[in-house]
Amino acid sequence: MEVDGPGGGTTQSDETFTRRVCAVLLADVTGFSALMGQDDERTARAVRGLQALVQEIAAVNNGHAEGFAGDAIFASFDSVVAAVDAALKIQRRLARETFEGLHLRIRIGVHYGDVLLREGGAFGDAINIAARLQTLAKPGTVCISEGIYRQVRNRFD
């Protein structure tokens, strides 16, 4: 792909994206900033434990926990049912487990759609919508889009 370079010339871009339709799970830790203010090293270790849990559950559900930044969690799944099942398993485990003695609570949003992937980065409307759903979720819950609901409504309590 050619892009305008400095001075109006064109240069070759080395950015190659992979486009994929998938279910997207986004989550964040409730009260993360306050926890970091209290004890940043303990909180960082706890979040690493949470991330390992998410990777484990995503893998069991044929998903990929593809990126973590701070307290943000991103995972993708080829199946909508698998994504929602993983989200529920994560919340159930967090309800009964602690990390570094901290009881972490997260908010999860799940949506399905077209995603652009490149070297650990993910872009697209599906991610933006999942992020908005995640902000609507209450701590300890999963917020799903209407499209996801239509596909899983008879599969989960």
Order of alpha helices (4+ residues) and beta strands (2+ residues): beta-beta-beta-alpha-alpha-beta-beta-alpha-beta-beta-alpha-beta-alpha
